[in-house]
Each structure stands twice: as C-alpha cells, then as structure tokens.
Amino acid sequence: MITKKNAREARERRRKRVRGKISGSQERLRLCVFRSSAHIYAQIINDDEGHTLVAASTVEKDLRSANPVDGENAKVAQATAVGKLLAQRAKEKGLSKVVFDRAGYLYHGRVKALAEGAREGGLEF
C-alpha cells in the first residue's frame, strides 16, 4: 500500500536521481518546477553561481484566474500560463536554452502543461 509518506519519499528519491544527472550551467540554465496541491512554481536557475534568474508562479495575481480551454482543468490552464510567462520573462533577459528539471514529478498533467507553455513561449529544451 502506498502511503503519503512513502509517496513523498519516492518523489524525493526521484528528485535526487534527476538532480545528479542535470545541472544548470551558463550555457543551459535549469528550469525547475515545484508543484503543490494548490499552486505551481517555476524558476530558471544558474547552478554555477547559485542564482535564480527568472521566476513565475500561480501565486501572482494576474495568473490566478487563467481561463481553461474547453475540456481543460483550471490548474492545467494556470500551469500553461505560468510556463508562457516564465518564457516571456526569460526572453526579456536574453535566455533561450534551458534544461527541464521536473523535480521528481511525473511528466504529466500540470508539469507537462507548464513545459509545453514554456516551449510555446520560445524556450528550447
């Protein structure tokens, strides 16, 4: 039986495994995703310097009311809007190439929607 603690520990193991393989350098920065039950957060990080260069989340006022497309969940629509906003802010700073860090989450649902929104906005990964 999968308990909440076991699921959390399994995600943490996946996160550590993924982070062992990827890191954000000056050439390809890391796009990291955090998904809570209510919100989704994304940031572009330079791991060489340890700086967050760009960030976006559904906590921001203008993203709280993203309208879903027909048959789409409201949270999925918000995640897509976060990805597009993140890509727009990255383009303003001259950033275009990133490596996607899903942080142990399955590439499905809101995480996938955020990635597709970032791609639509012009980020390459």
Secondary structure, 3 states (H helix, E strand, C coil): CCCHHHHHHHHHHHHHHHHHHCCCCCCCEEEEEEECCCCEEEEEEECCCCEEEEEEECCCHHHCCCCCCCCCCHHHHHHHHHHHHHHHHHHHCCCCEEEEECCCCCCCCHHHHHHHHHHHHCCEC
